Amino acid sequence: MHRFLLHFGLILCMACKTNKPTGLLAQNPSPMEEHIRPHGRVDGSDFEGKKIPLPGIFDTEPLLLKRNDFSEDSVNLLIHFHGSENVVAQAVAENKGWAAVAVNLGNGSSAYGVPLANPDTFDSLLLAAKSQLQQPIRKIYLSGFSAGYGAIRAILKTEHYAAIDGVLLLDGLHASYVPARTPLSMGGSIQEENLAIFGKLAKEAVSGKKSFVFTHSSIFPGTFVSTTECADFLVAATGIPRKPVLKEGPLGMQQVGESAKGKLRILAFAGNTAPDHIDHLHGLYHFIRLLQ
């Protein structure tokens, strides 16, 4: 059990633990185990294409993933933050007309947010990807799993906001409580500044100007705002209702709620264990289809 708790803490806390810009605190580890859902996994074995390193941007080189069989005149570019490039490769393999860049910068949202706060960094990343693609880029989408939302938040807060056609967050969006470590049930409130740019994005998605898909589990970290509470914040900001549903998601995930209007989709899934969290990453191949 001790080894499980340590493993669980490492998987989940890496998404959020940072004492840099976000001010988030380490979460309370959960002793929960779950043996009902299948927790299917993809390994990228269906990908037939090239994996091209993009040097000189970060300490860890991003990988451009492009198919061998492109016949389209243009391509959708997905820039994904945090998660195995094999999972991203599987998403490209199962969706024609897409190329992707997989970016992994370490643990914690600040590992992603700090370097991308400089607009020149995203410029360099985009130019490097364009130089390796034969087709012009049709649309630019950002996706982030867990801590990867830190990069997306940083990018959206720059002038690059206008160039982004859509965003996919995979069980990754957090904020601080005010006061710190004081959940809403104990009288705390959400540090709304942490979520302001996503509130703006959600409203533009409702009006159809941009696409925004946000999936979340039922994990409750305790010391900082959960993805469920962030989803509730966005629902309240846009005025769309929470609709209970019960249907199967990708790889055996169990969807329990949905809020949708225009090009905004907020999808709630059952599960409060580490495997439930990882399910969202491996469902990337499915969730990117909702952006179009």
N, C-alpha and C positions, 0 to 999 in steps of 0.2 A: 504493500500500500504506500509506503514511504516513497518508493521509486515511482509509482504512478503519480503521486502528488507533485513530485519534483518535475516529472515530464510534463504534466498538465500545466504547471506554472510557467515552465519555460516556453511552451507553445503559445499560450495565451498572453502572457505578460510581455513577450517580445513585440507584440503588436502595439503596445500602449505605454510601456514603462519608459519614462524619460524625465529627466529633471532639467531639460532645456526649455525650448520655447513653449511647449504645451503645458508644462507644469503638472502633468498627470502623475499619479502615484501608483505604486505597485498594487495590483489587485489582490483580493483575498482568494487564495486557492480553493477550488471546489473539490470535495471528495467524491463527486458523482461519477458513476460509470453507467454506460448505456449499451444494451445488447439487443435492441429491437430493430433499429434501422440498419440497412446493410452497409452504409458508408463506402459505397463504390469509389474506386480510384481510377484515374487515367494515367498513362505513362508516356504519352507522346509517340507510341510505336507506329501510329498511323501516319505520322508526318513524313512526307516526301518532299524535301526541299533543301534549302540552304540555311545554315546558322552562321551568321556573319558577325564577328566581334566589331564593336564600334569604340575604338580606343581614344584616349585623350580627353575624356569627359569626366569620368568618375574614377576613383581608385579601383573599383570593380567594373570591368567592361560590360556594358549592356550587350545583348545579342539581338540582332535583327533576324527575324524568322520569315522567310518568304517561300512560297510554294514553287515547284518546278513547272506547274501546268497553267500558268496565268494566260488567259485568253482575253480578259477584259481590257478595255482601253484605259481604265483608271482603277485605283485600289483604295479601299478603306484602310487606314493605318490605326492600329490599336497600340497605345503605349501603356504597358502594364507594369505596375509597381508592386513588388513583393510577392514572391512565390516562384516555384520551380519553373524553369524555362520549358521543361517537358510538358507541363500543364498548358502553358501558353501555346506550345507547338501543336498540341492536340486541338486546341481551339481553332488554330489556323487550318489544320488538316480537315476539320469538319465544316468549315465555312468558306466557300469559294468567294473570291473577290476581296480577301483580307490578307494583310501582312501585319506583323506585330513586332514590337520591341519589348524585350523582357529586361526590366531594371531591378536589380537587387543590391541594396546599399547597407544592409545590416538590420539591427534590431531597434525598435522604437520609432515612433512617428517622427521624432526630430531628426533621425538619421536620413529621412527622406525630405522633410520640410526645409531643413537648413540649406542644403545645396540648391534646391529648386526655388528658393526665395529670390535668387539672383536670376533675372530674366534671361541673361546671356547663357546660362546653363541649358535652359530648355531650347533656346535658339540653336545651340551647338548640337544638341541631341537630335533635333528635327532635321537640321542640315545634313548630319551624318547619315540619317536614315534615308533621306531623299537621294543622296549621292549613290546609294546602293540599290535603289529601285529603278526598274526600267519604265514603269508606268507613273504618270502623275498621280498625286494623292487626291482622292475624291473628297474624303472627309477624315477628320482627325478626332479620335475618341481616346479618352483616358480611362483606365481601369485600375483599381487598387484593392488588394486583399489585406485585411487586418491593418497593420501599421502603414501600408502604402497610401492610405488616405492623406497622410502628412504631405506627400509630394503633390497630390492633386489640389489640396487646399492652398499650398504655396503657389502653384501655377495659376490657379484661378484668381488669386489676389493680385496678379500682375496684368500687364496689358495683353497677355496671351489669352485672357478670358474670351475675347471676341473670336479667336481662331478655333476654339474648341467646340465641336459639334455635339458632343455628348459625353457623359460620365457614367461609369459603372462602379459602384462600391459594393464589395463582397464582404459582408459582415465586418466592415471596418469604417467606423465613424464614432469618434468619442469627443468628450469635452470635460472640463473640470467642474466639480461641484463648488458652490459658494455657500458657506465656508467649505474649505477643503475637507474631504472625507465625510461629508454630510449628505447622505442620500436624500432624495425628494421626500421619502416617507418620514424622515427625521427633521424636516423643516428646511432642508437645503434647497438651492435653486441651481439652474444650469448657467454656466458662464456663456452667455449667448454670443459673445464675440467670437468664440471658437467655432460657432456654427453659422455665423452670419452669411458667409459667402455661399454656403450650401442652401441656405434659405432663399437667397437671390436666384440661385440656379434652379431650385425647385419651382419657384414662381414662373420663371421663363420656360420651364418644361411644361407647366400647365398650359401656358399660352401657345405652346408649339414651337417656340423659338429654338430650343435646345432639347436634347434627350437626357433624361436622368433616370437611372435604374439603381435602386438601393435594396439589397437583400440583407436580412439580419436574422440572427438566431435568437434564442431566449437566454443567453448567458448574461449573468448579472455580476459584474466585477466587484461592486460594493464601494470601492474607493474613488471611482470616477464614473462618469455618465456612460451607461450601457448603450449598445447599438439600438436596442428597443426604445430607450428613452430619447435617443436622437431621432429615431423615426417618428415618435410621437410629437416631437418638437416640429419636425417638418410638416407633418399632417396638420398640426394646429396653425402653422404659418401660412399654409395654402388653403385651409378651410375645406379640405376633402376628407370624407369619412374613412374610418377603419372598417373594412368589410371582412367578416369572418368567412373563411373558406376551409375546405378540407380536401386536399388533392395531392397526388404524388408529384414531386419535383424531380429534377435530374438525379440520376444515380441513387434513387430511393429516398431522397429528401422528402420531408413531410411538410407541405405548405399549410399554414393555418390562418393566414390573413393576407389581404391585398388592399392597397389604396392606389387608385389609378385615375388620372384625368389628363387629357392631352398626351404629352410625351413623358409624363412622370409616372413611374411605377415603383411602389414601395411594397416589397414582398416579405412577409413574416414567415419564419420557419420554426418548427419545434426543435428543441435540443438545447441543452446547457452543459455539454461536455466538450472536451478538446476535439474528438472526432467530428462532432456536429459543426464546430467552427471550420475545420479543414474541408468539410463537404462543400462549403461555399466556393472555395478556391477551385476545386475539381469540377464544379459546375460551370466554370467559365465558358466552355464551349457552347453551352446552352444559353446562358444569360446574355452574351453579346448579341444574340439574335433579337433581343428585346429592344436594342438601341435603335434599330432601323424602323 
